[in-house]
Amino acid sequence: MEPLLPDRTPKRDDRWRDRRVVSDAIACKFQTGTQWVRLPERYGNRRGVHNRLRMWAVDGT
């Protein structure tokens, strides 16, 4: 899956979580069919995960 993810060369702030955690959160959301509000806390901020999914969808990732 790593080759499909965006390049990390433009390093961003430390606030960007590991891409694996975000991809796991997205997979959990779609596998369980749960709402973003009910995403388990171990995946971090639900808004951040949702925003990352939106950014990846817009840029074709």
Predicted model as a PDB file, atoms N, CA, C, CB and O in Angstrom, pLDDT in the B-factor column:
MODEL        1                                                                  
ATOM      1  N   MET A   1       0.812  -1.188   0.000  1.00 71.00           N  
ATOM      2  CA  MET A   1       0.000   0.000   0.000  1.00 71.00           C  
ATOM      3  C   MET A   1       0.861   1.260   0.000  1.00 71.00           C  
ATOM      4  CB  MET A   1      -0.927  -0.006   1.192  1.00 71.00           C  
ATOM      5  O   MET A   1       0.411   2.315  -0.446  1.00 71.00           O  
ATOM      6  N   GLU A   2       2.067   1.163   0.484  1.00 71.00           N  
ATOM      7  CA  GLU A   2       2.967   2.315   0.590  1.00 71.00           C  
ATOM      8  C   GLU A   2       3.153   3.059  -0.738  1.00 71.00           C  
ATOM      9  CB  GLU A   2       4.315   1.859   1.102  1.00 71.00           C  
ATOM     10  O   GLU A   2       3.145   4.290  -0.739  1.00 71.00           O  
ATOM     11  N   PRO A   3       3.321   2.355  -1.873  1.00 74.00           N  
ATOM     12  CA  PRO A   3       3.501   3.092  -3.134  1.00 74.00           C  
ATOM     13  C   PRO A   3       2.282   3.926  -3.540  1.00 74.00           C  
ATOM     14  CB  PRO A   3       3.824   2.121  -4.241  1.00 74.00           C  
ATOM     15  O   PRO A   3       2.418   4.865  -4.324  1.00 74.00           O  
ATOM     16  N   LEU A   4       1.121   3.606  -3.031  1.00 69.00           N  
ATOM     17  CA  LEU A   4      -0.088   4.340  -3.397  1.00 69.00           C  
ATOM     18  C   LEU A   4      -0.286   5.605  -2.580  1.00 69.00           C  
ATOM     19  CB  LEU A   4      -1.287   3.455  -3.239  1.00 69.00           C  
ATOM     20  O   LEU A   4      -1.074   6.470  -2.965  1.00 69.00           O  
ATOM     21  N   LEU A   5       0.408   5.727  -1.470  1.00 68.00           N  
ATOM     22  CA  LEU A   5       0.248   6.888  -0.599  1.00 68.00           C  
ATOM     23  C   LEU A   5       1.068   8.065  -1.118  1.00 68.00           C  
ATOM     24  CB  LEU A   5       0.662   6.544   0.841  1.00 68.00           C  
ATOM     25  O   LEU A   5       2.063   7.857  -1.813  1.00 68.00           O  
ATOM     26  N   PRO A   6       0.674   9.292  -0.796  1.00 62.00           N  
ATOM     27  CA  PRO A   6       1.404  10.473  -1.259  1.00 62.00           C  
ATOM     28  C   PRO A   6       2.830  10.503  -0.727  1.00 62.00           C  
ATOM     29  CB  PRO A   6       0.673  11.737  -0.841  1.00 62.00           C  
ATOM     30  O   PRO A   6       3.134   9.944   0.326  1.00 62.00           O  
ATOM     31  N   ASP A   7       3.683  11.161  -1.473  1.00 63.00           N  
ATOM     32  CA  ASP A   7       5.093  11.297  -1.103  1.00 63.00           C  
ATOM     33  C   ASP A   7       5.220  12.167   0.140  1.00 63.00           C  
ATOM     34  CB  ASP A   7       5.914  11.897  -2.269  1.00 63.00           C  
ATOM     35  O   ASP A   7       4.459  13.116   0.327  1.00 63.00           O  
ATOM     36  N   ARG A   8       6.198  11.832   0.996  1.00 61.00           N  
ATOM     37  CA  ARG A   8       6.380  12.594   2.234  1.00 61.00           C  
ATOM     38  C   ARG A   8       7.522  13.587   2.129  1.00 61.00           C  
ATOM     39  CB  ARG A   8       6.629  11.655   3.396  1.00 61.00           C  
ATOM     40  O   ARG A   8       7.906  14.173   3.141  1.00 61.00           O  
ATOM     41  N   THR A   9       8.082  13.800   0.944  1.00 60.00           N  
ATOM     42  CA  THR A   9       9.222  14.704   0.837  1.00 60.00           C  
ATOM     43  C   THR A   9       8.907  16.121   1.303  1.00 60.00           C  
ATOM     44  CB  THR A   9       9.707  14.741  -0.584  1.00 60.00           C  
ATOM     45  O   THR A   9       9.739  16.725   1.980  1.00 60.00           O  
ATOM     46  N   PRO A  10       7.738  16.681   0.971  1.00 57.00           N  
ATOM     47  CA  PRO A  10       7.450  17.977   1.593  1.00 57.00           C  
ATOM     48  C   PRO A  10       7.044  17.751   3.040  1.00 57.00           C  
ATOM     49  CB  PRO A  10       6.330  18.741   0.818  1.00 57.00           C  
ATOM     50  O   PRO A  10       5.857  17.637   3.347  1.00 57.00           O  
ATOM     51  N   LYS A  11       8.028  17.686   3.925  1.00 59.00           N  
ATOM     52  CA  LYS A  11       7.762  17.342   5.327  1.00 59.00           C  
ATOM     53  C   LYS A  11       6.900  18.408   5.980  1.00 59.00           C  
ATOM     54  CB  LYS A  11       9.078  17.172   6.109  1.00 59.00           C  
ATOM     55  O   LYS A  11       7.155  19.607   5.867  1.00 59.00           O  
ATOM     56  N   ARG A  12       5.895  17.941   6.651  1.00 58.00           N  
ATOM     57  CA  ARG A  12       4.968  18.847   7.317  1.00 58.00           C  
ATOM     58  C   ARG A  12       5.265  18.858   8.808  1.00 58.00           C  
ATOM     59  CB  ARG A  12       3.499  18.435   7.051  1.00 58.00           C  
ATOM     60  O   ARG A  12       6.196  18.204   9.277  1.00 58.00           O  
ATOM     61  N   ASP A  13       4.474  19.596   9.527  1.00 54.00           N  
ATOM     62  CA  ASP A  13       4.646  19.682  10.983  1.00 54.00           C  
ATOM     63  C   ASP A  13       4.467  18.320  11.637  1.00 54.00           C  
ATOM     64  CB  ASP A  13       3.651  20.685  11.583  1.00 54.00           C  
ATOM     65  O   ASP A  13       4.008  17.367  11.007  1.00 54.00           O  
ATOM     66  N   ASP A  14       4.837  18.244  12.907  1.00 49.00           N  
ATOM     67  CA  ASP A  14       4.699  17.006  13.670  1.00 49.00           C  
ATOM     68  C   ASP A  14       3.241  16.632  13.908  1.00 49.00           C  
ATOM     69  CB  ASP A  14       5.416  17.133  14.997  1.00 49.00           C  
ATOM     70  O   ASP A  14       2.945  15.521  14.349  1.00 49.00           O  
ATOM     71  N   ARG A  15       2.341  17.547  13.621  1.00 52.00           N  
ATOM     72  CA  ARG A  15       0.932  17.256  13.879  1.00 52.00           C  
ATOM     73  C   ARG A  15       0.401  16.186  12.934  1.00 52.00           C  
ATOM     74  CB  ARG A  15       0.097  18.525  13.748  1.00 52.00           C  
ATOM     75  O   ARG A  15      -0.646  15.597  13.202  1.00 52.00           O  
ATOM     76  N   TRP A  16       1.099  15.923  11.839  1.00 54.00           N  
ATOM     77  CA  TRP A  16       0.664  14.885  10.903  1.00 54.00           C  
ATOM     78  C   TRP A  16       1.009  13.526  11.470  1.00 54.00           C  
ATOM     79  CB  TRP A  16       1.316  15.075   9.511  1.00 54.00           C  
ATOM     80  O   TRP A  16       2.173  13.218  11.725  1.00 54.00           O  
ATOM     81  N   ARG A  17      -0.022  12.716  11.665  1.00 57.00           N  
ATOM     82  CA  ARG A  17       0.175  11.392  12.231  1.00 57.00           C  
ATOM     83  C   ARG A  17       0.741  10.432  11.203  1.00 57.00           C  
ATOM     84  CB  ARG A  17      -1.127  10.854  12.781  1.00 57.00           C  
ATOM     85  O   ARG A  17       0.787  10.714  10.006  1.00 57.00           O  
ATOM     86  N   ASP A  18       1.159   9.316  11.701  1.00 73.00           N  
ATOM     87  CA  ASP A  18       1.635   8.253  10.837  1.00 73.00           C  
ATOM     88  C   ASP A  18       0.533   7.851   9.861  1.00 73.00           C  
ATOM     89  CB  ASP A  18       2.098   7.041  11.669  1.00 73.00           C  
ATOM     90  O   ASP A  18      -0.626   7.718  10.252  1.00 73.00           O  
ATOM     91  N   ARG A  19       0.885   7.661   8.610  1.00 79.00           N  
ATOM     92  CA  ARG A  19      -0.108   7.328   7.593  1.00 79.00           C  
ATOM     93  C   ARG A  19      -0.751   5.968   7.856  1.00 79.00           C  
ATOM     94  CB  ARG A  19       0.532   7.341   6.212  1.00 79.00           C  
ATOM     95  O   ARG A  19      -1.885   5.725   7.445  1.00 79.00           O  
ATOM     96  N   ARG A  20      -0.033   5.094   8.530  1.00 82.00           N  
ATOM     97  CA  ARG A  20      -0.597   3.772   8.816  1.00 82.00           C  
ATOM     98  C   ARG A  20      -1.794   3.882   9.750  1.00 82.00           C  
ATOM     99  CB  ARG A  20       0.468   2.854   9.431  1.00 82.00           C  
ATOM    100  O   ARG A  20      -2.801   3.203   9.550  1.00 82.00           O  
ATOM    101  N   VAL A  21      -1.694   4.718  10.751  1.00 86.00           N  
ATOM    102  CA  VAL A  21      -2.804   4.899  11.693  1.00 86.00           C  
ATOM    103  C   VAL A  21      -4.012   5.477  10.966  1.00 86.00           C  
ATOM    104  CB  VAL A  21      -2.388   5.822  12.868  1.00 86.00           C  
ATOM    105  O   VAL A  21      -5.147   5.061  11.201  1.00 86.00           O  
ATOM    106  N   VAL A  22      -3.762   6.431  10.091  1.00 88.00           N  
ATOM    107  CA  VAL A  22      -4.861   7.049   9.351  1.00 88.00           C  
ATOM    108  C   VAL A  22      -5.505   6.038   8.406  1.00 88.00           C  
ATOM    109  CB  VAL A  22      -4.360   8.275   8.561  1.00 88.00           C  
ATOM    110  O   VAL A  22      -6.731   5.963   8.326  1.00 88.00           O  
ATOM    111  N   SER A  23      -4.698   5.266   7.696  1.00 87.00           N  
ATOM    112  CA  SER A  23      -5.274   4.281   6.772  1.00 87.00           C  
ATOM    113  C   SER A  23      -6.025   3.189   7.540  1.00 87.00           C  
ATOM    114  CB  SER A  23      -4.167   3.652   5.897  1.00 87.00           C  
ATOM    115  O   SER A  23      -7.041   2.686   7.059  1.00 87.00           O  
ATOM    116  N   ASP A  24      -5.534   2.818   8.728  1.00 90.00           N  
ATOM    117  CA  ASP A  24      -6.261   1.857   9.564  1.00 90.00           C  
ATOM    118  C   ASP A  24      -7.604   2.429  10.016  1.00 90.00           C  
ATOM    119  CB  ASP A  24      -5.417   1.466  10.788  1.00 90.00           C  
ATOM    120  O   ASP A  24      -8.610   1.720  10.050  1.00 90.00           O  
ATOM    121  N   ALA A  25      -7.610   3.705  10.357  1.00 93.00           N  
ATOM    122  CA  ALA A  25      -8.852   4.353  10.792  1.00 93.00           C  
ATOM    123  C   ALA A  25      -9.863   4.396   9.651  1.00 93.00           C  
ATOM    124  CB  ALA A  25      -8.570   5.779  11.304  1.00 93.00           C  
ATOM    125  O   ALA A  25     -11.050   4.141   9.857  1.00 93.00           O  
ATOM    126  N   ILE A  26      -9.395   4.718   8.458  1.00 92.00           N  
ATOM    127  CA  ILE A  26     -10.288   4.767   7.300  1.00 92.00           C  
ATOM    128  C   ILE A  26     -10.830   3.372   7.001  1.00 92.00           C  
ATOM    129  CB  ILE A  26      -9.553   5.340   6.063  1.00 92.00           C  
ATOM    130  O   ILE A  26     -12.016   3.210   6.715  1.00 92.00           O  
ATOM    131  N   ALA A  27      -9.964   2.372   7.066  1.00 93.00           N  
ATOM    132  CA  ALA A  27     -10.397   0.997   6.820  1.00 93.00           C  
ATOM    133  C   ALA A  27     -11.418   0.564   7.869  1.00 93.00           C  
ATOM    134  CB  ALA A  27      -9.187   0.037   6.822  1.00 93.00           C  
ATOM    135  O   ALA A  27     -12.416  -0.074   7.533  1.00 93.00           O  
ATOM    136  N   CYS A  28     -11.183   0.901   9.120  1.00 94.00           N  
ATOM    137  CA  CYS A  28     -12.115   0.550  10.202  1.00 94.00           C  
ATOM    138  C   CYS A  28     -13.475   1.190   9.964  1.00 94.00           C  
ATOM    139  CB  CYS A  28     -11.555   0.991  11.570  1.00 94.00           C  
ATOM    140  O   CYS A  28     -14.512   0.554  10.153  1.00 94.00           O  
ATOM    141  N   LYS A  29     -13.464   2.439   9.553  1.00 94.00           N  
ATOM    142  CA  LYS A  29     -14.713   3.157   9.312  1.00 94.00           C  
ATOM    143  C   LYS A  29     -15.525   2.479   8.225  1.00 94.00           C  
ATOM    144  CB  LYS A  29     -14.433   4.608   8.930  1.00 94.00           C  
ATOM    145  O   LYS A  29     -16.732   2.296   8.385  1.00 94.00           O  
ATOM    146  N   PHE A  30     -14.893   2.104   7.127  1.00 93.00           N  
ATOM    147  CA  PHE A  30     -15.631   1.521   6.012  1.00 93.00           C  
ATOM    148  C   PHE A  30     -15.942   0.045   6.226  1.00 93.00           C  
ATOM    149  CB  PHE A  30     -14.849   1.694   4.734  1.00 93.00           C  
ATOM    150  O   PHE A  30     -16.947  -0.443   5.709  1.00 93.00           O  
ATOM    151  N   GLN A  31     -15.121  -0.675   6.966  1.00 94.00           N  
ATOM    152  CA  GLN A  31     -15.410  -2.082   7.243  1.00 94.00           C  
ATOM    153  C   GLN A  31     -16.581  -2.234   8.192  1.00 94.00           C  
ATOM    154  CB  GLN A  31     -14.187  -2.770   7.822  1.00 94.00           C  
ATOM    155  O   GLN A  31     -17.416  -3.121   8.017  1.00 94.00           O  
ATOM    156  N   THR A  32     -16.646  -1.377   9.191  1.00 93.00           N  
ATOM    157  CA  THR A  32     -17.708  -1.491  10.184  1.00 93.00           C  
ATOM    158  C   THR A  32     -18.957  -0.715   9.787  1.00 93.00           C  
ATOM    159  CB  THR A  32     -17.214  -1.005  11.526  1.00 93.00           C  
ATOM    160  O   THR A  32     -20.043  -0.989  10.297  1.00 93.00           O  
ATOM    161  N   GLY A  33     -18.815   0.249   8.881  1.00 93.00           N  
ATOM    162  CA  GLY A  33     -19.949   1.066   8.476  1.00 93.00           C  
ATOM    163  C   GLY A  33     -20.365   2.064   9.535  1.00 93.00           C  
ATOM    164  O   GLY A  33     -21.469   2.607   9.484  1.00 93.00           O  
ATOM    165  N   THR A  34     -19.497   2.307  10.483  1.00 89.00           N  
ATOM    166  CA  THR A  34     -19.816   3.220  11.572  1.00 89.00           C  
ATOM    167  C   THR A  34     -19.750   4.671  11.111  1.00 89.00           C  
ATOM    168  CB  THR A  34     -18.865   2.999  12.745  1.00 89.00           C  
ATOM    169  O   THR A  34     -19.226   4.967  10.037  1.00 89.00           O  
ATOM    170  N   GLN A  35     -20.276   5.555  11.916  1.00 92.00           N  
ATOM    171  CA  GLN A  35     -20.203   6.983  11.630  1.00 92.00           C  
ATOM    172  C   GLN A  35     -18.851   7.507  12.094  1.00 92.00           C  
ATOM    173  CB  GLN A  35     -21.365   7.756  12.319  1.00 92.00           C  
ATOM    174  O   GLN A  35     -18.195   6.893  12.936  1.00 92.00           O  
ATOM    175  N   TRP A  36     -18.437   8.649  11.539  1.00 91.00           N  
ATOM    176  CA  TRP A  36     -17.158   9.239  11.937  1.00 91.00           C  
ATOM    177  C   TRP A  36     -17.149   9.556  13.426  1.00 91.00           C  
ATOM    178  CB  TRP A  36     -16.875  10.511  11.123  1.00 91.00           C  
ATOM    179  O   TRP A  36     -16.107   9.467  14.075  1.00 91.00           O  
ATOM    180  N   VAL A  37     -18.290   9.921  13.964  1.00 92.00           N  
ATOM    181  CA  VAL A  37     -18.376  10.278  15.387  1.00 92.00           C  
ATOM    182  C   VAL A  37     -18.036   9.085  16.272  1.00 92.00           C  
ATOM    183  CB  VAL A  37     -19.782  10.800  15.727  1.00 92.00           C  
ATOM    184  O   VAL A  37     -17.518   9.262  17.374  1.00 92.00           O  
ATOM    185  N   ARG A  38     -18.318   7.886  15.809  1.00 92.00           N  
ATOM    186  CA  ARG A  38     -18.109   6.680  16.604  1.00 92.00           C  
ATOM    187  C   ARG A  38     -16.776   5.992  16.331  1.00 92.00           C  
ATOM    188  CB  ARG A  38     -19.221   5.716  16.350  1.00 92.00           C  
ATOM    189  O   ARG A  38     -16.566   4.860  16.768  1.00 92.00           O  
ATOM    190  N   LEU A  39     -15.885   6.652  15.622  1.00 91.00           N  
ATOM    191  CA  LEU A  39     -14.564   6.086  15.358  1.00 91.00           C  
ATOM    192  C   LEU A  39     -13.808   5.932  16.680  1.00 91.00           C  
ATOM    193  CB  LEU A  39     -13.762   6.982  14.363  1.00 91.00           C  
ATOM    194  O   LEU A  39     -13.762   6.877  17.468  1.00 91.00           O  
ATOM    195  N   PRO A  40     -13.211   4.756  16.943  1.00 92.00           N  
ATOM    196  CA  PRO A  40     -12.516   4.549  18.222  1.00 92.00           C  
ATOM    197  C   PRO A  40     -11.410   5.585  18.461  1.00 92.00           C  
ATOM    198  CB  PRO A  40     -11.919   3.144  18.268  1.00 92.00           C  
ATOM    199  O   PRO A  40     -10.753   6.042  17.525  1.00 92.00           O  
ATOM    200  N   GLU A  41     -11.224   5.936  19.716  1.00 90.00           N  
ATOM    201  CA  GLU A  41     -10.256   6.971  20.091  1.00 90.00           C  
ATOM    202  C   GLU A  41      -8.816   6.596  19.768  1.00 90.00           C  
ATOM    203  CB  GLU A  41     -10.372   7.265  21.559  1.00 90.00           C  
ATOM    204  O   GLU A  41      -7.963   7.474  19.635  1.00 90.00           O  
ATOM    205  N   ARG A  42      -8.536   5.304  19.642  1.00 91.00           N  
ATOM    206  CA  ARG A  42      -7.151   4.887  19.374  1.00 91.00           C  
ATOM    207  C   ARG A  42      -6.645   5.398  18.025  1.00 91.00           C  
ATOM    208  CB  ARG A  42      -7.045   3.362  19.416  1.00 91.00           C  
ATOM    209  O   ARG A  42      -5.440   5.406  17.772  1.00 91.00           O  
ATOM    210  N   TYR A  43      -7.570   5.826  17.158  1.00 90.00           N  
ATOM    211  CA  TYR A  43      -7.181   6.356  15.850  1.00 90.00           C  
ATOM    212  C   TYR A  43      -6.968   7.857  15.867  1.00 90.00           C  
ATOM    213  CB  TYR A  43      -8.223   6.012  14.824  1.00 90.00           C  
ATOM    214  O   TYR A  43      -6.587   8.439  14.851  1.00 90.00           O  
ATOM    215  N   GLY A  44      -7.204   8.480  16.982  1.00 87.00           N  
ATOM    216  CA  GLY A  44      -6.972   9.912  17.098  1.00 87.00           C  
ATOM    217  C   GLY A  44      -8.206  10.726  16.767  1.00 87.00           C  
ATOM    218  O   GLY A  44      -9.335  10.242  16.846  1.00 87.00           O  
ATOM    219  N   ASN A  45      -7.970  11.955  16.400  1.00 89.00           N  
ATOM    220  CA  ASN A  45      -9.044  12.901  16.124  1.00 89.00           C  
ATOM    221  C   ASN A  45      -9.799  12.494  14.865  1.00 89.00           C  
ATOM    222  CB  ASN A  45      -8.486  14.325  15.977  1.00 89.00           C  
ATOM    223  O   ASN A  45      -9.200  12.354  13.799  1.00 89.00           O  
ATOM    224  N   ARG A  46     -11.103  12.305  14.982  1.00 92.00           N  
ATOM    225  CA  ARG A  46     -11.910  11.857  13.837  1.00 92.00           C  
ATOM    226  C   ARG A  46     -11.927  12.884  12.725  1.00 92.00           C  
ATOM    227  CB  ARG A  46     -13.334  11.559  14.275  1.00 92.00           C  
ATOM    228  O   ARG A  46     -11.990  12.528  11.548  1.00 92.00           O  
ATOM    229  N   ARG A  47     -11.871  14.153  13.087  1.00 92.00           N  
ATOM    230  CA  ARG A  47     -11.864  15.205  12.062  1.00 92.00           C  
ATOM    231  C   ARG A  47     -10.578  15.162  11.245  1.00 92.00           C  
ATOM    232  CB  ARG A  47     -12.028  16.591  12.710  1.00 92.00           C  
ATOM    233  O   ARG A  47     -10.597  15.363  10.031  1.00 92.00           O  
ATOM    234  N   GLY A  48      -9.475  14.900  11.912  1.00 89.00           N  
ATOM    235  CA  GLY A  48      -8.203  14.802  11.195  1.00 89.00           C  
ATOM    236  C   GLY A  48      -8.189  13.640  10.220  1.00 89.00           C  
ATOM    237  O   GLY A  48      -7.679  13.762   9.106  1.00 89.00           O  
ATOM    238  N   VAL A  49      -8.746  12.519  10.636  1.00 91.00           N  
ATOM    239  CA  VAL A  49      -8.810  11.343   9.756  1.00 91.00           C  
ATOM    240  C   VAL A  49      -9.724  11.634   8.578  1.00 91.00           C  
ATOM    241  CB  VAL A  49      -9.308  10.094  10.530  1.00 91.00           C  
ATOM    242  O   VAL A  49      -9.388  11.316   7.438  1.00 91.00           O  
ATOM    243  N   HIS A  50     -10.870  12.232   8.842  1.00 93.00           N  
ATOM    244  CA  HIS A  50     -11.814  12.558   7.774  1.00 93.00           C  
ATOM    245  C   HIS A  50     -11.195  13.559   6.792  1.00 93.00           C  
ATOM    246  CB  HIS A  50     -13.121  13.126   8.366  1.00 93.00           C  
ATOM    247  O   HIS A  50     -11.340  13.411   5.579  1.00 93.00           O  
ATOM    248  N   ASN A  51     -10.509  14.572   7.315  1.00 92.00           N  
ATOM    249  CA  ASN A  51      -9.872  15.559   6.445  1.00 92.00           C  
ATOM    250  C   ASN A  51      -8.796  14.926   5.576  1.00 92.00           C  
ATOM    251  CB  ASN A  51      -9.271  16.685   7.274  1.00 92.00           C  
ATOM    252  O   ASN A  51      -8.664  15.264   4.400  1.00 92.00           O  
ATOM    253  N   ARG A  52      -8.025  14.008   6.154  1.00 89.00           N  
ATOM    254  CA  ARG A  52      -6.992  13.332   5.367  1.00 89.00           C  
ATOM    255  C   ARG A  52      -7.626  12.508   4.258  1.00 89.00           C  
ATOM    256  CB  ARG A  52      -6.120  12.433   6.266  1.00 89.00           C  
ATOM    257  O   ARG A  52      -7.117  12.491   3.137  1.00 89.00           O  
ATOM    258  N   LEU A  53      -8.733  11.820   4.549  1.00 91.00           N  
ATOM    259  CA  LEU A  53      -9.437  11.059   3.518  1.00 91.00           C  
ATOM    260  C   LEU A  53      -9.924  11.983   2.411  1.00 91.00           C  
ATOM    261  CB  LEU A  53     -10.620  10.287   4.126  1.00 91.00           C  
ATOM    262  O   LEU A  53      -9.796  11.661   1.230  1.00 91.00           O  
ATOM    263  N   ARG A  54     -10.476  13.120   2.783  1.00 93.00           N  
ATOM    264  CA  ARG A  54     -10.936  14.088   1.772  1.00 93.00           C  
ATOM    265  C   ARG A  54      -9.781  14.586   0.907  1.00 93.00           C  
ATOM    266  CB  ARG A  54     -11.628  15.280   2.450  1.00 93.00           C  
ATOM    267  O   ARG A  54      -9.919  14.683  -0.313  1.00 93.00           O  
ATOM    268  N   MET A  55      -8.639  14.905   1.530  1.00 90.00           N  
ATOM    269  CA  MET A  55      -7.478  15.382   0.764  1.00 90.00           C  
ATOM    270  C   MET A  55      -6.994  14.293  -0.189  1.00 90.00           C  
ATOM    271  CB  MET A  55      -6.330  15.813   1.715  1.00 90.00           C  
ATOM    272  O   MET A  55      -6.681  14.578  -1.344  1.00 90.00           O  
ATOM    273  N   TRP A  56      -6.931  13.061   0.280  1.00 88.00           N  
ATOM    274  CA  TRP A  56      -6.490  11.959  -0.578  1.00 88.00           C  
ATOM    275  C   TRP A  56      -7.471  11.733  -1.714  1.00 88.00           C  
ATOM    276  CB  TRP A  56      -6.326  10.671   0.238  1.00 88.00           C  
ATOM    277  O   TRP A  56      -7.057  11.393  -2.823  1.00 88.00           O  
ATOM    278  N   ALA A  57      -8.763  11.913  -1.466  1.00 91.00           N  
ATOM    279  CA  ALA A  57      -9.763  11.735  -2.526  1.00 91.00           C  
ATOM    280  C   ALA A  57      -9.634  12.833  -3.583  1.00 91.00           C  
ATOM    281  CB  ALA A  57     -11.188  11.735  -1.930  1.00 91.00           C  
ATOM    282  O   ALA A  57      -9.763  12.565  -4.777  1.00 91.00           O  
ATOM    283  N   VAL A  58      -9.384  14.050  -3.150  1.00 91.00           N  
ATOM    284  CA  VAL A  58      -9.260  15.161  -4.087  1.00 91.00           C  
ATOM    285  C   VAL A  58      -8.028  15.023  -4.980  1.00 91.00           C  
ATOM    286  CB  VAL A  58      -9.202  16.475  -3.329  1.00 91.00           C  
ATOM    287  O   VAL A  58      -8.093  15.302  -6.178  1.00 91.00           O  
ATOM    288  N   ASP A  59      -6.897  14.589  -4.393  1.00 86.00           N  
ATOM    289  CA  ASP A  59      -5.682  14.487  -5.220  1.00 86.00           C  
ATOM    290  C   ASP A  59      -5.534  13.149  -5.915  1.00 86.00           C  
ATOM    291  CB  ASP A  59      -4.469  14.732  -4.374  1.00 86.00           C  
ATOM    292  O   ASP A  59      -4.514  12.894  -6.555  1.00 86.00           O  
ATOM    293  N   GLY A  60      -6.547  12.279  -5.801  1.00 85.00           N  
ATOM    294  CA  GLY A  60      -6.543  11.025  -6.544  1.00 85.00           C  
ATOM    295  C   GLY A  60      -5.839   9.878  -5.857  1.00 85.00           C  
ATOM    296  O   GLY A  60      -5.669   8.816  -6.455  1.00 85.00           O  
ATOM    297  N   THR A  61      -5.427  10.064  -4.623  1.00 78.00           N  
ATOM    298  CA  THR A  61      -4.759   8.988  -3.903  1.00 78.00           C  
ATOM    299  C   THR A  61      -5.758   7.934  -3.542  1.00 78.00           C  
ATOM    300  CB  THR A  61      -4.056   9.506  -2.651  1.00 78.00           C  
ATOM    301  O   THR A  61      -5.401   6.930  -2.926  1.00 78.00           O  
TER     302      THR A  61                                                      
ENDMDL                                                                          
END                                                                             
